[in-house]
Amino acid sequence: MDKKRLQQITAPLLTWFAEHARDLPWRIRPTAYRVWVSEIMLQQTRVAAVLGYFAKFMDAFPTVQDLAAAPEDQLMKLWQGLGYYSRARNLQKAARQIVDTFGGVFPTDYGDIRSLAGVGDYTAAAIASISFGQPVPAVDGNLLRVAARVMGDDTDITTTQGKRHFTAALQEIIPLDFPGQFNQAMMDLGAMVCLPNGAPLCQQCPAEAFCQARKQGRTKDLPVRPAKKPRRVEERVVFLLFRGGKVALRRRPGKGLLAGLWEYPNELAPAEGAMADWGLTGEVTHGGTGVHIFTHVEWRMTAQCWQVNQAQLPAGWVWADRDELRRQYAVPSAFSPFQVLVEEGLM
C-alpha cells in the first residue's frame, strides 16, 4: 500500500470539489436531520431517484418529532417506489430514539449517532463530519474505490478487514478543518469521475498525476471484490382481482421481503389452487408478464386479471379503488409492470 499517494489527494480534491460539487438539496442546509434522511434514502438508490422523494419527505416530516409521530401507513406511502422499505421503518424507530433518549435533539457524538436504528459506520460518519465537523471518514463504495485506485491497493474491499484497512488510511489524511467537504468531495469524485461501471474519466480527476491504477493500467481491476453470487429466481403468479371498480390487496407479513406492505395477491407458480384456497371464484379475462429484480432474488411474474364473483375477501384483505391506491395503500414497485392492467381493471 502506498499511503503517500493517497495523502497527495487532499488539496487538489478540495479544489476540484469547490468547482464541481453536485448541487443537492440536503447540502443547502446540512442539518443532521436532513443529512441523515438523505443518506438513508441514498442507500442502494440513485441520487436522481431520491431528489423528489427527499422534498416530499421534508414537506411531510420537517422535524424529527414529526417523523417520530407519523402513522406508519403514511410513512410507507411516502416511501413507495424507493424500495428497501426497512430503511423507512428504521428511520422512524431512530426518530423515536432521538425523541425518547436524546430529548428530541439530534445527537452530536459519533457513538450516539451510531447507536440509532439503521445507522451504520458510514452514515454515522457522514452525519458527524458534514453536520458537526468531526474528522471521521465516511467510507462507502465511492471512497473505497478512489482509495484503492489511487494507492494501487489489491485489498478486497468487501471484507471487514479490508474496510478497516482503507478506513485507517483515510483517517490519516482527512483534514481536521474540512472533514465534511472532504467526505462529500470523495463521494462526488467516485460518483462523477472515478466511476464504478465503465471507464473512469481519469483526465478529469484531481488525482490523475499520481493515481497508481491509472499509471499501471489497472482501473478495471481495482478495487478488488469477489464475483457476485447469482440471484435466486422465483416464478410467481400475480392475481389482479377486480370487482366493482376496485382491486384486491393483502398485506405482506411483518418480517422479510417487503415486510408489512400491501400487495396484489401472488403465489409461487403454478398456483393452480390459489383461488379455491381463498374461497374465490370468477373469470380470467387477460393477463401479462413482468420481472422485478431484488438484491438477492428475481421475481419472474405472470399476472392473471380476474373478475371476481364474491364481495367477501379473505380476512385482512381489502378492496381498493383508484383514489385509495393513490393516497392510502403503499404497493411496492415490484408490481409496477402491471400498473396498466390495474388501471384498466379499475375503470
FIFITOR-90180 format. One record per residue (C-alpha): y, z, x; residue in one letter; residue number from 1. Coordinates in Angstrom, 1 decimal, always signed. Each point is the difference from the previous one (the first is absolute). Layout:
<kolzas>
kolza py:Y	pz:Z	px:X	aa:a	i:NUM
...
</kolzas>
This chain:
<kolzas>
kolza py:+0.0	pz:+0.0	px:+0.0	aa:m	i:1
kolza py:+3.5	pz:-0.9	px:+1.3	aa:d	i:2
kolza py:+2.3	pz:+2.5	px:-1.6	aa:k	i:3
kolza py:+2.9	pz:-1.2	px:+2.1	aa:k	i:4
kolza py:-0.1	pz:-3.3	px:-1.9	aa:r	i:5
kolza py:+0.3	pz:+1.9	px:-3.3	aa:l	i:6
kolza py:+2.9	pz:+2.1	px:+1.4	aa:q	i:7
kolza py:+2.0	pz:-3.2	px:+0.5	aa:q	i:8
kolza py:+0.1	pz:-0.8	px:-3.6	aa:i	i:9
kolza py:+2.3	pz:+2.7	px:-1.4	aa:t	i:10
kolza py:+3.5	pz:-1.3	px:+0.9	aa:a	i:11
kolza py:-0.6	pz:-3.7	px:-0.8	aa:p	i:12
kolza py:-1.9	pz:+0.9	px:-3.2	aa:l	i:13
kolza py:+2.9	pz:+2.1	px:-1.3	aa:l	i:14
kolza py:+2.4	pz:-2.9	px:+0.8	aa:t	i:15
kolza py:-2.3	pz:-2.4	px:-1.8	aa:w	i:16
kolza py:-0.2	pz:+2.3	px:-3.0	aa:f	i:17
kolza py:+3.7	pz:+0.3	px:-0.3	aa:a	i:18
kolza py:+0.2	pz:-3.7	px:-0.6	aa:e	i:19
kolza py:-3.3	pz:-0.8	px:-1.8	aa:h	i:20
kolza py:-0.8	pz:+3.1	px:-2.1	aa:a	i:21
kolza py:-1.4	pz:-0.8	px:-3.4	aa:r	i:22
kolza py:+2.4	pz:+0.8	px:-2.9	aa:d	i:23
kolza py:-2.2	pz:+2.4	px:-2.0	aa:l	i:24
kolza py:+1.3	pz:+2.2	px:-2.9	aa:p	i:25
kolza py:-1.5	pz:+3.3	px:+1.3	aa:w	i:26
kolza py:+1.9	pz:-0.5	px:+3.3	aa:r	i:27
kolza py:+3.4	pz:-0.1	px:-1.7	aa:i	i:28
kolza py:-0.3	pz:+3.7	px:-1.0	aa:r	i:29
kolza py:-3.0	pz:+1.3	px:+2.0	aa:p	i:30
kolza py:-0.5	pz:+3.4	px:-1.6	aa:t	i:31
kolza py:-3.4	pz:+1.6	px:+0.5	aa:a	i:32
kolza py:-1.0	pz:-0.6	px:-3.6	aa:y	i:33
kolza py:+0.9	pz:-3.7	px:+0.1	aa:r	i:34
kolza py:-1.7	pz:-0.6	px:+3.3	aa:v	i:35
kolza py:-3.1	pz:+1.8	px:-1.1	aa:w	i:36
kolza py:-0.3	pz:-2.0	px:-3.2	aa:v	i:37
kolza py:+0.6	pz:-3.3	px:+1.8	aa:s	i:38
kolza py:-2.6	pz:+0.8	px:+2.7	aa:e	i:39
kolza py:-2.7	pz:+1.0	px:-2.6	aa:i	i:40
kolza py:+0.7	pz:-3.2	px:-1.9	aa:m	i:41
kolza py:-0.2	pz:-2.1	px:+3.2	aa:l	i:42
kolza py:-3.5	pz:+1.2	px:+0.8	aa:q	i:43
kolza py:-2.2	pz:-3.1	px:-0.2	aa:q	i:44
kolza py:+2.8	pz:-1.8	px:-1.8	aa:t	i:45
kolza py:+2.4	pz:-2.7	px:+1.1	aa:r	i:46
kolza py:+3.7	pz:+0.8	px:+0.2	aa:v	i:47
kolza py:+1.0	pz:-2.8	px:-2.4	aa:a	i:48
kolza py:-2.4	pz:+1.4	px:-2.7	aa:a	i:49
kolza py:+1.5	pz:+3.6	px:+0.4	aa:v	i:50
kolza py:+3.7	pz:-0.8	px:-0.4	aa:l	i:51
kolza py:+0.0	pz:-0.4	px:-3.8	aa:g	i:52
kolza py:-2.3	pz:+3.0	px:-0.5	aa:y	i:53
kolza py:+2.1	pz:+2.2	px:+2.2	aa:f	i:54
kolza py:+3.2	pz:-0.7	px:-2.0	aa:a	i:55
kolza py:-1.7	pz:+0.7	px:-3.3	aa:k	i:56
kolza py:-1.7	pz:+3.1	px:+1.3	aa:f	i:57
kolza py:+3.3	pz:+1.4	px:+1.3	aa:m	i:58
kolza py:+1.7	pz:-0.7	px:-3.4	aa:d	i:59
kolza py:-2.8	pz:+1.8	px:-1.8	aa:a	i:60
kolza py:-0.4	pz:+2.9	px:+2.4	aa:f	i:61
kolza py:+3.2	pz:+0.4	px:+2.0	aa:p	i:62
kolza py:-1.0	pz:+3.5	px:+1.3	aa:t	i:63
kolza py:-3.1	pz:+1.7	px:+1.1	aa:v	i:64
kolza py:+0.3	pz:+2.3	px:-3.0	aa:q	i:65
kolza py:+0.0	pz:-3.0	px:-2.3	aa:d	i:66
kolza py:-3.2	pz:-1.3	px:+1.6	aa:l	i:67
kolza py:-1.7	pz:+3.4	px:-0.2	aa:a	i:68
kolza py:+0.7	pz:+0.2	px:-3.7	aa:a	i:69
kolza py:-0.9	pz:-3.5	px:-1.0	aa:a	i:70
kolza py:-2.9	pz:-0.8	px:-2.4	aa:p	i:71
kolza py:-2.9	pz:-1.5	px:+1.9	aa:e	i:72
kolza py:-0.2	pz:-3.0	px:-2.3	aa:d	i:73
kolza py:+3.7	pz:-0.9	px:+0.7	aa:q	i:74
kolza py:-0.6	pz:+0.3	px:+3.7	aa:l	i:75
kolza py:-3.1	pz:-2.2	px:-0.2	aa:m	i:76
kolza py:+1.8	pz:-2.6	px:-2.1	aa:k	i:77
kolza py:+2.8	pz:-0.2	px:+2.6	aa:l	i:78
kolza py:-2.6	pz:-0.4	px:+2.7	aa:w	i:79
kolza py:-1.9	pz:-2.7	px:-1.8	aa:q	i:80
kolza py:-0.7	pz:-2.9	px:+2.3	aa:g	i:81
kolza py:+0.6	pz:+1.8	px:+3.2	aa:l	i:82
kolza py:-3.6	pz:+1.0	px:+0.3	aa:g	i:83
kolza py:-1.6	pz:+3.0	px:+1.8	aa:y	i:84
kolza py:+1.0	pz:+2.2	px:-2.9	aa:y	i:85
kolza py:-1.1	pz:+3.2	px:+1.7	aa:s	i:86
kolza py:+3.3	pz:-0.4	px:+2.0	aa:r	i:87
kolza py:+2.0	pz:+0.6	px:-3.1	aa:a	i:88
kolza py:-2.0	pz:+3.0	px:-1.0	aa:r	i:89
kolza py:+0.4	pz:+1.5	px:+3.5	aa:n	i:90
kolza py:+3.8	pz:-0.7	px:-0.2	aa:l	i:91
kolza py:+0.2	pz:+2.1	px:-3.1	aa:q	i:92
kolza py:-2.3	pz:+2.7	px:+1.4	aa:k	i:93
kolza py:+2.2	pz:+0.2	px:+3.1	aa:a	i:94
kolza py:+3.1	pz:+0.1	px:-2.2	aa:a	i:95
kolza py:-1.4	pz:+3.0	px:-1.7	aa:r	i:96
kolza py:-0.8	pz:+1.6	px:+3.3	aa:q	i:97
kolza py:+3.7	pz:-0.5	px:+1.1	aa:i	i:98
kolza py:+1.2	pz:+1.6	px:-3.3	aa:v	i:99
kolza py:-2.5	pz:+2.9	px:+0.1	aa:d	i:100
kolza py:-0.2	pz:+0.7	px:+3.7	aa:t	i:101
kolza py:+3.3	pz:-1.2	px:+1.5	aa:f	i:102
kolza py:+2.3	pz:+0.9	px:-2.9	aa:g	i:103
kolza py:+0.6	pz:-3.7	px:-0.9	aa:g	i:104
kolza py:+1.4	pz:-0.8	px:+3.4	aa:v	i:105
kolza py:-1.8	pz:-2.6	px:+2.1	aa:f	i:106
kolza py:-1.4	pz:+1.8	px:+3.1	aa:p	i:107
kolza py:+1.5	pz:-0.9	px:+3.4	aa:t	i:108
kolza py:-2.7	pz:+1.2	px:+2.3	aa:d	i:109
kolza py:-2.6	pz:-2.6	px:+1.0	aa:y	i:110
kolza py:-2.9	pz:+2.4	px:-0.6	aa:g	i:111
kolza py:+1.3	pz:+0.8	px:-3.5	aa:d	i:112
kolza py:+0.5	pz:-3.7	px:-0.8	aa:i	i:113
kolza py:-3.5	pz:-0.7	px:+1.2	aa:r	i:114
kolza py:-1.4	pz:+2.7	px:-2.3	aa:s	i:115
kolza py:+1.1	pz:-2.0	px:-3.1	aa:l	i:116
kolza py:-2.7	pz:-1.8	px:-2.1	aa:a	i:117
kolza py:-0.6	pz:-3.5	px:+1.2	aa:g	i:118
kolza py:+2.2	pz:+0.3	px:+3.1	aa:v	i:119
kolza py:-1.7	pz:-0.8	px:+3.3	aa:g	i:120
kolza py:+1.2	pz:+0.0	px:+3.6	aa:d	i:121
kolza py:+1.9	pz:-3.3	px:-0.3	aa:y	i:122
kolza py:+1.8	pz:+0.7	px:-3.3	aa:t	i:123
kolza py:+1.0	pz:+3.5	px:+1.2	aa:a	i:124
kolza py:+1.3	pz:-1.4	px:+3.3	aa:a	i:125
kolza py:+2.0	pz:-2.8	px:-1.8	aa:a	i:126
kolza py:+1.7	pz:+2.6	px:-2.3	aa:i	i:127
kolza py:+0.6	pz:+2.5	px:+2.8	aa:a	i:128
kolza py:+1.5	pz:-2.6	px:+2.4	aa:s	i:129
kolza py:+2.0	pz:-2.2	px:-2.5	aa:i	i:130
kolza py:+1.3	pz:+2.8	px:-2.3	aa:s	i:131
kolza py:+0.2	pz:+3.0	px:+2.4	aa:f	i:132
kolza py:+0.3	pz:-1.6	px:+3.5	aa:g	i:133
kolza py:-3.2	pz:+1.6	px:+1.4	aa:q	i:134
kolza py:-1.4	pz:-1.9	px:+3.0	aa:p	i:135
kolza py:-3.5	pz:-0.7	px:-1.4	aa:v	i:136
kolza py:-1.5	pz:-3.5	px:+0.2	aa:p	i:137
kolza py:-1.0	pz:-1.5	px:-3.3	aa:a	i:138
kolza py:-3.2	pz:-1.6	px:+1.1	aa:v	i:139
kolza py:-1.1	pz:-2.7	px:-2.4	aa:d	i:140
kolza py:-1.6	pz:-3.4	px:+0.5	aa:g	i:141
kolza py:+3.2	pz:-1.5	px:+1.2	aa:n	i:142
kolza py:+0.7	pz:+2.6	px:+2.7	aa:l	i:143
kolza py:-3.6	pz:-0.2	px:+1.2	aa:l	i:144
kolza py:+0.0	pz:-3.8	px:+0.2	aa:r	i:145
kolza py:+3.3	pz:-0.1	px:+1.9	aa:v	i:146
kolza py:-1.0	pz:+2.8	px:+2.4	aa:a	i:147
kolza py:-3.4	pz:-1.5	px:+0.7	aa:a	i:148
kolza py:+1.4	pz:-3.5	px:+0.7	aa:r	i:149
kolza py:+3.0	pz:+1.2	px:+2.1	aa:v	i:150
kolza py:-2.4	pz:+2.2	px:+2.2	aa:m	i:151
kolza py:-2.9	pz:-2.5	px:+0.0	aa:g	i:152
kolza py:-2.1	pz:+2.9	px:-1.2	aa:d	i:153
kolza py:-3.7	pz:-0.5	px:-1.2	aa:d	i:154
kolza py:-0.4	pz:+3.3	px:-1.7	aa:t	i:155
kolza py:-1.4	pz:-0.3	px:-3.5	aa:d	i:156
kolza py:+2.9	pz:+0.8	px:-2.4	aa:i	i:157
kolza py:-2.3	pz:+0.9	px:-2.9	aa:t	i:158
kolza py:-1.6	pz:+3.1	px:+1.6	aa:t	i:159
kolza py:+1.5	pz:+3.5	px:-0.1	aa:t	i:160
kolza py:+0.0	pz:+0.1	px:+3.8	aa:q	i:161
kolza py:+1.7	pz:-3.4	px:+0.1	aa:g	i:162
kolza py:+2.8	pz:+1.1	px:-2.3	aa:k	i:163
kolza py:+0.5	pz:+3.1	px:+1.9	aa:r	i:164
kolza py:+0.2	pz:-2.0	px:+3.2	aa:h	i:165
kolza py:+2.8	pz:-2.3	px:-1.3	aa:f	i:166
kolza py:+1.7	pz:+2.9	px:-1.8	aa:t	i:167
kolza py:+0.3	pz:+1.8	px:+3.3	aa:a	i:168
kolza py:+1.4	pz:-3.0	px:+1.7	aa:a	i:169
kolza py:+2.6	pz:-0.6	px:-2.7	aa:l	i:170
kolza py:+0.9	pz:+3.7	px:-0.1	aa:q	i:171
kolza py:+1.1	pz:-0.3	px:+3.7	aa:e	i:172
kolza py:+2.4	pz:-2.8	px:-0.7	aa:i	i:173
kolza py:+1.5	pz:+0.8	px:-3.4	aa:i	i:174
kolza py:+3.8	pz:+0.6	px:+0.5	aa:p	i:175
kolza py:+1.1	pz:+3.5	px:-0.9	aa:l	i:176
kolza py:+3.3	pz:-1.2	px:-1.4	aa:d	i:177
kolza py:-1.3	pz:-2.9	px:-2.1	aa:f	i:178
kolza py:-3.6	pz:+0.7	px:-1.1	aa:p	i:179
kolza py:+0.4	pz:-1.4	px:-3.5	aa:g	i:180
kolza py:+1.5	pz:-3.2	px:+1.3	aa:q	i:181
kolza py:-2.7	pz:-0.4	px:+2.6	aa:f	i:182
kolza py:-2.8	pz:+0.4	px:-2.6	aa:n	i:183
kolza py:+1.6	pz:-2.4	px:-2.4	aa:q	i:184
kolza py:+0.7	pz:-2.5	px:+2.8	aa:a	i:185
kolza py:-3.6	pz:+0.1	px:+1.0	aa:m	i:186
kolza py:-1.1	pz:-0.5	px:-3.6	aa:m	i:187
kolza py:+2.4	pz:-3.0	px:-0.4	aa:d	i:188
kolza py:-1.1	pz:-1.5	px:+3.3	aa:l	i:189
kolza py:-3.6	pz:+0.2	px:-1.0	aa:g	i:190
kolza py:+0.7	pz:-1.4	px:-3.5	aa:a	i:191
kolza py:+2.3	pz:-2.8	px:+1.1	aa:m	i:192
kolza py:-0.8	pz:-1.0	px:+3.5	aa:v	i:193
kolza py:-3.1	pz:+1.6	px:+1.5	aa:c	i:194
kolza py:-2.0	pz:-1.3	px:-2.9	aa:l	i:195
kolza py:-3.5	pz:+1.3	px:-1.0	aa:p	i:196
kolza py:-1.3	pz:-3.4	px:-1.4	aa:n	i:197
kolza py:+0.9	pz:-3.2	px:+1.8	aa:g	i:198
kolza py:+1.9	pz:-0.5	px:+3.2	aa:a	i:199
kolza py:+2.6	pz:+2.6	px:+0.9	aa:p	i:200
kolza py:+3.6	pz:-1.3	px:+0.4	aa:l	i:201
kolza py:+0.2	pz:+1.0	px:+3.7	aa:c	i:202
kolza py:+3.2	pz:-1.9	px:+0.7	aa:q	i:203
kolza py:+1.8	pz:+2.2	px:-2.5	aa:q	i:204
kolza py:-1.4	pz:+3.3	px:+1.3	aa:c	i:205
kolza py:+2.1	pz:+2.4	px:+2.1	aa:p	i:206
kolza py:-3.2	pz:+0.8	px:+2.0	aa:a	i:207
kolza py:-0.7	pz:-3.6	px:+0.9	aa:e	i:208
kolza py:+0.8	pz:+0.4	px:+3.7	aa:a	i:209
kolza py:-2.4	pz:+2.9	px:+0.6	aa:f	i:210
kolza py:-2.6	pz:-0.3	px:-2.7	aa:c	i:211
kolza py:-3.5	pz:+0.0	px:+1.6	aa:q	i:212
kolza py:-1.8	pz:-1.7	px:-2.9	aa:a	i:213
kolza py:+2.5	pz:-2.9	px:+0.2	aa:r	i:214
kolza py:-0.3	pz:-0.3	px:+3.8	aa:k	i:215
kolza py:-3.7	pz:+0.1	px:-0.1	aa:q	i:216
kolza py:-0.4	pz:-2.3	px:-3.0	aa:g	i:217
kolza py:-1.8	pz:+2.7	px:-2.0	aa:r	i:218
kolza py:+2.1	pz:+0.4	px:-3.1	aa:t	i:219
kolza py:-2.9	pz:-1.1	px:-2.2	aa:k	i:220
kolza py:-2.3	pz:+2.6	px:+1.6	aa:d	i:221
kolza py:+2.4	pz:+3.0	px:-0.3	aa:l	i:222
kolza py:-0.1	pz:+2.4	px:-1.5	aa:p	i:223
kolza py:-3.7	pz:+0.7	px:+0.1	aa:v	i:224
kolza py:-1.7	pz:+0.8	px:-3.3	aa:r	i:225
kolza py:-3.6	pz:-0.5	px:-1.2	aa:p	i:226
kolza py:-0.8	pz:-2.7	px:-2.4	aa:a	i:227
kolza py:+0.3	pz:+1.0	px:-3.7	aa:k	i:228
kolza py:-3.1	pz:+0.6	px:-2.0	aa:k	i:229
kolza py:-0.6	pz:-2.5	px:-2.8	aa:p	i:230
kolza py:+1.1	pz:+1.2	px:-3.5	aa:r	i:231
kolza py:-2.6	pz:+0.9	px:-2.6	aa:r	i:232
kolza py:+0.0	pz:-2.5	px:-2.8	aa:v	i:233
kolza py:-0.4	pz:+1.0	px:-3.6	aa:e	i:234
kolza py:-0.5	pz:-2.4	px:-2.9	aa:e	i:235
kolza py:+1.6	pz:+1.4	px:-3.1	aa:r	i:236
kolza py:+0.4	pz:-1.0	px:-3.6	aa:v	i:237
kolza py:+3.4	pz:+0.9	px:-1.5	aa:v	i:238
kolza py:+0.1	pz:+0.4	px:-3.8	aa:f	i:239
kolza py:+3.3	pz:-1.0	px:-1.6	aa:l	i:240
kolza py:-0.5	pz:+1.4	px:-3.4	aa:l	i:241
kolza py:+2.6	pz:-1.0	px:-2.7	aa:f	i:242
kolza py:+0.7	pz:+1.1	px:-3.6	aa:r	i:243
kolza py:+3.1	pz:-0.4	px:-2.0	aa:g	i:244
kolza py:+2.3	pz:-0.9	px:+2.9	aa:g	i:245
kolza py:-1.2	pz:+2.8	px:+2.2	aa:k	i:246
kolza py:-2.3	pz:+0.2	px:+3.0	aa:v	i:247
kolza py:-2.4	pz:+2.8	px:+0.9	aa:a	i:248
kolza py:+0.6	pz:+2.3	px:+3.0	aa:l	i:249
kolza py:-1.9	pz:+2.8	px:+1.5	aa:r	i:250
kolza py:+1.0	pz:+2.5	px:+2.6	aa:r	i:251
kolza py:-1.9	pz:+0.0	px:+3.4	aa:r	i:252
kolza py:-1.6	pz:+3.2	px:+1.3	aa:p	i:253
kolza py:+2.3	pz:+2.5	px:+1.7	aa:g	i:254
kolza py:-1.5	pz:-0.6	px:+3.4	aa:k	i:255
kolza py:-0.8	pz:-3.1	px:+2.0	aa:g	i:256
kolza py:+1.4	pz:-3.6	px:+0.0	aa:l	i:257
kolza py:+3.0	pz:-0.4	px:-2.3	aa:l	i:258
kolza py:-0.5	pz:+3.6	px:-1.1	aa:a	i:259
kolza py:+1.5	pz:+0.9	px:-3.4	aa:g	i:260
kolza py:+1.5	pz:-3.4	px:-0.8	aa:l	i:261
kolza py:-0.4	pz:-2.0	px:-3.1	aa:w	i:262
kolza py:-2.2	pz:-3.1	px:+0.2	aa:e	i:263
kolza py:-1.6	pz:-2.7	px:-2.1	aa:y	i:264
kolza py:-3.7	pz:+1.2	px:-0.5	aa:p	i:265
kolza py:-2.2	pz:-1.5	px:+2.7	aa:n	i:266
kolza py:-3.5	pz:+0.4	px:+1.4	aa:e	i:267
kolza py:-2.1	pz:-1.3	px:+2.8	aa:l	i:268
kolza py:-1.5	pz:-3.4	px:-0.9	aa:a	i:269
kolza py:-1.9	pz:-1.0	px:-2.0	aa:p	i:270
kolza py:+1.1	pz:+2.8	px:-2.4	aa:a	i:271
kolza py:-2.0	pz:-1.6	px:-2.8	aa:e	i:272
kolza py:-0.3	pz:+3.2	px:-2.1	aa:g	i:273
kolza py:+3.5	pz:+1.4	px:+0.5	aa:a	i:274
kolza py:+1.3	pz:-0.9	px:-3.5	aa:m	i:275
kolza py:-2.9	pz:+1.6	px:-1.7	aa:a	i:276
kolza py:+0.2	pz:+3.1	px:+2.2	aa:d	i:277
kolza py:+3.6	pz:+0.3	px:-1.2	aa:w	i:278
kolza py:-0.9	pz:-0.4	px:-3.6	aa:g	i:279
kolza py:+2.1	pz:-3.2	px:-0.3	aa:l	i:280
kolza py:-0.7	pz:-3.5	px:-1.4	aa:t	i:281
kolza py:+2.0	pz:-3.1	px:-0.1	aa:g	i:282
kolza py:+0.2	pz:-3.6	px:+1.2	aa:e	i:283
kolza py:+0.7	pz:-1.4	px:+3.4	aa:v	i:284
kolza py:+2.7	pz:-2.6	px:-0.2	aa:t	i:285
kolza py:+0.7	pz:-1.0	px:+3.6	aa:h	i:286
kolza py:+0.3	pz:+1.5	px:+3.5	aa:g	i:287
kolza py:+1.1	pz:-0.4	px:+3.6	aa:g	i:288
kolza py:-0.7	pz:+1.0	px:+3.6	aa:t	i:289
kolza py:+1.9	pz:+1.9	px:+2.6	aa:g	i:290
kolza py:-0.2	pz:+1.7	px:+3.3	aa:v	i:291
kolza py:+1.6	pz:+3.2	px:+1.3	aa:h	i:292
kolza py:-0.4	pz:+1.3	px:+3.6	aa:i	i:293
kolza py:+0.3	pz:+3.7	px:+0.7	aa:f	i:294
kolza py:-0.2	pz:+1.4	px:+3.5	aa:t	i:295
kolza py:-3.8	pz:+0.6	px:+0.0	aa:h	i:296
kolza py:-1.2	pz:-1.9	px:-3.1	aa:v	i:297
kolza py:+0.5	pz:-3.4	px:-1.6	aa:e	i:298
kolza py:-0.2	pz:-0.4	px:-3.8	aa:w	i:299
kolza py:-1.2	pz:-3.4	px:-1.2	aa:r	i:300
kolza py:+0.7	pz:+0.1	px:-3.7	aa:m	i:301
kolza py:-0.9	pz:-1.9	px:-3.0	aa:t	i:302
kolza py:+2.0	pz:+0.7	px:-3.1	aa:a	i:303
kolza py:-1.2	pz:-0.3	px:-3.6	aa:q	i:304
kolza py:+2.5	pz:-0.1	px:-2.8	aa:c	i:305
kolza py:-1.4	pz:+1.6	px:-3.2	aa:w	i:306
kolza py:+1.3	pz:+0.3	px:-3.5	aa:q	i:307
kolza py:-1.3	pz:+3.4	px:-1.0	aa:v	i:308
kolza py:-1.2	pz:+1.0	px:-3.4	aa:n	i:309
kolza py:+0.5	pz:+3.8	px:+0.2	aa:q	i:310
kolza py:+3.3	pz:+1.8	px:+0.1	aa:a	i:311
kolza py:-1.8	pz:+3.2	px:+1.3	aa:q	i:312
kolza py:-0.2	pz:+0.0	px:+3.8	aa:l	i:313
kolza py:-2.1	pz:+2.3	px:+2.2	aa:p	i:314
kolza py:+1.5	pz:+3.4	px:+0.7	aa:a	i:315
kolza py:+2.9	pz:-0.1	px:+2.4	aa:g	i:316
kolza py:+0.7	pz:-3.7	px:-0.5	aa:w	i:317
kolza py:+3.2	pz:-1.3	px:-1.6	aa:v	i:318
kolza py:+1.3	pz:-3.1	px:-1.6	aa:w	i:319
kolza py:+3.3	pz:-1.2	px:+1.6	aa:a	i:320
kolza py:+2.4	pz:-2.7	px:-1.1	aa:d	i:321
kolza py:+2.2	pz:-2.0	px:+2.2	aa:r	i:322
kolza py:+2.9	pz:+2.4	px:+0.0	aa:d	i:323
kolza py:-2.2	pz:+3.0	px:+0.8	aa:e	i:324
kolza py:-1.6	pz:-1.9	px:+2.9	aa:l	i:325
kolza py:+3.5	pz:-0.7	px:+1.3	aa:r	i:326
kolza py:+1.4	pz:+3.5	px:-0.4	aa:r	i:327
kolza py:-2.8	pz:+2.5	px:+0.0	aa:q	i:328
kolza py:-3.3	pz:-0.9	px:+1.5	aa:y	i:329
kolza py:-0.4	pz:-0.6	px:+3.7	aa:a	i:330
kolza py:-2.6	pz:-2.7	px:+0.4	aa:v	i:331
kolza py:-0.8	pz:-0.7	px:+3.7	aa:p	i:332
kolza py:+0.8	pz:-3.4	px:+1.5	aa:s	i:333
kolza py:-3.8	pz:-0.6	px:+0.6	aa:a	i:334
kolza py:+0.0	pz:-1.4	px:-3.6	aa:f	i:335
kolza py:+3.1	pz:-2.2	px:+0.5	aa:s	i:336
kolza py:-2.2	pz:-3.2	px:+0.1	aa:p	i:337
kolza py:-0.5	pz:+0.5	px:-3.7	aa:f	i:338
kolza py:+3.6	pz:+0.6	px:-1.0	aa:q	i:339
kolza py:+0.3	pz:-3.3	px:-1.7	aa:v	i:340
kolza py:-3.2	pz:+0.6	px:-2.0	aa:l	i:341
kolza py:+1.3	pz:+3.4	px:-1.1	aa:v	i:342
kolza py:+3.4	pz:-1.5	px:-1.0	aa:e	i:343
kolza py:-1.8	pz:-2.6	px:-2.1	aa:e	i:344
kolza py:-2.2	pz:+2.6	px:-1.7	aa:g	i:345
kolza py:+2.9	pz:+2.2	px:-0.9	aa:l	i:346
kolza py:+1.7	pz:-2.8	px:-2.0	aa:m	i:347
</kolzas>
